[in-house]
Amino acid sequence: MPSNPAGGSQADVVTLLYVPGPAGAIRRFHVHRSWLRRAMAGAIVVLAATLVLSVDYVRVRRDVVELDDLRAEARVQREQLVDYADKMELISNQLAALGRLDRKLRVITNLDPSDPLPLPGIGGIEGGLLEAHQLTGLTRERRHQRMMEGLGRLSEAAGSEEKSLVSLIEHLEDQTARLIRTPSIAPTKGWVTSAFGYRTSPFTGNREFHRGVDIAARKGTPIIAPADSQVRFAGQRRHLGNTIVLRHGYGVDTVYGHLSEIVVKRGQKVKRGETIALMGTTGRSTGPHLHYQVEVNGVPVNPRNYILD
């Protein structure tokens, strides 16, 4: 069997034709089959390697994009955590300020100061305010749990402070209502002719207890309500003549006797300073004057203690 120029048999040689174009000469290349197989194997290896590298490149690029997204998300989350920690600290400080104001108001209004409202711990290592760096290293579930614990403590503290302030407001409203309804001004203008306490009766000459004060002035001098109240009685009494009894609430009543004219009626509500009658000399009286009496839970007390003007 003849040999080819490379020294192999014709069966082991492959002839490759190169046709450059219509005008060019055809060129022949004789390639040994083993070389061709090695070349094809090499090409397959190169193709496979290229394909693998391409897949790895695409995966790496995708991982890089995801990493960039995760970094951006982590940056946003950290900013949110810092903002969250700052807001928690602000709310906690505001609650502490409210607690201090609460205690100060209780002292001012004669209430026993409640136990100091503790600054709510937001889950820090030492029970202090929770800071952002204490959250960033935690898992999402644990971070969520810590944040919810912090919010729960703040909510509990806010609820306690709300209850305390509500009770304080109720007390202040009650005190305001009590002040409005407590007699505090003189019921008329004039001079005191008989004080509260024991005296010699101008009618019998005997020693007797005078339950109020007598304020003398010209007949027809206006008599005013010394505080907000409601007319409990308006009519005649044996010794006091024309009489009015005002009920102020909180166990306090005021009595007005010897009136020449009554200008209110039973059940009517009156305001402090409103005219309720005119001075007179009805009943057992030696001259125009007002008998003014203050009773606390039915017991007469010195009216001078309820005249502040």
Stockholm file with secondary structure:
# STOCKHOLM 1.0

chainA/1-309         MPSNPAGGSQADVVTLLYVPGPAGAIRRFHVHRSWLRRAMAGAIVVLAATLVLSVDYVRVRRDVVELDDLRAEARVQREQLVDYADKMELISNQLAALGRLDRKLRVITNLDPSDPLPLPGIGGIEGGLLEAHQLTGLTRERRHQRMMEGLGRLSEAAGSEEKSLVSLIEHLEDQTARLIRTPSIAPTKGWVTSAFGYRTSPFTGNREFHRGVDIAARKGTPIIAPADSQVRFAGQRRHLGNTIVLRHGYGVDTVYGHLSEIVVKRGQKVKRGETIALMGTTGRSTGPHLHYQVEVNGVPVNPRNYILD
#=GR chainA/1-309 SS CCBCTTSSBGGGEEEEEECCCTTSCCEEEEEEHHHHHHHHHHHHHHHHHHHHHHHHHHHHHHHHHHHHHHHHHHHHHHHHHHHHHHHHHHHHHHHHHHHHHHHHHHHHTTCCCCCCCCCCCCSCTTSSCCCTHHHHTSCHHHHHHHHHHHHHHHHHHHHHHHHHHHHHHHHHHHHHHHHHHSCCSCSSSSEEEECSEEEECTTTCSEEEECSEEEECCTTCEEECSSSEEEEEEEEETTTEEEEEEEEETTEEEEEEEEEEECCCTTCEECTTCEEEEEBCCSSCSSSEEEEEEEETTEEECGGGGCCC
#=GC SS_cons         CCBCTTSSBGGGEEEEEECCCTTSCCEEEEEEHHHHHHHHHHHHHHHHHHHHHHHHHHHHHHHHHHHHHHHHHHHHHHHHHHHHHHHHHHHHHHHHHHHHHHHHHHHHTTCCCCCCCCCCCCSCTTSSCCCTHHHHTSCHHHHHHHHHHHHHHHHHHHHHHHHHHHHHHHHHHHHHHHHHHSCCSCSSSSEEEECSEEEECTTTCSEEEECSEEEECCTTCEEECSSSEEEEEEEEETTTEEEEEEEEETTEEEEEEEEEEECCCTTCEECTTCEEEEEBCCSSCSSSEEEEEEEETTEEECGGGGCCC
//
